[in-house]
């Protein structure tokens, strides 16, 4: 092989084909999508916890109000 031919050959052996590049990009997008989904799920869980806390407070106030009305 001429000078530089080995480097070109090796570069060809280790470079990605267009199809491999597309697959890699798709995997990266899927991973990003999965991360986004996980973040959304975490936010939803936090929101549910806040809703539950507010609901407990509301019920507690209703019970206290009911007890006051009954004179207990």
Secondary structure, 3 states (H helix, E strand, C coil): CCCCHHHHHHHHHHCCCHHHHHHHHHHHHHHHHHHHHHHHHHHHHHHHHHHHHHHHHHHHHHHHHHHHHHCC
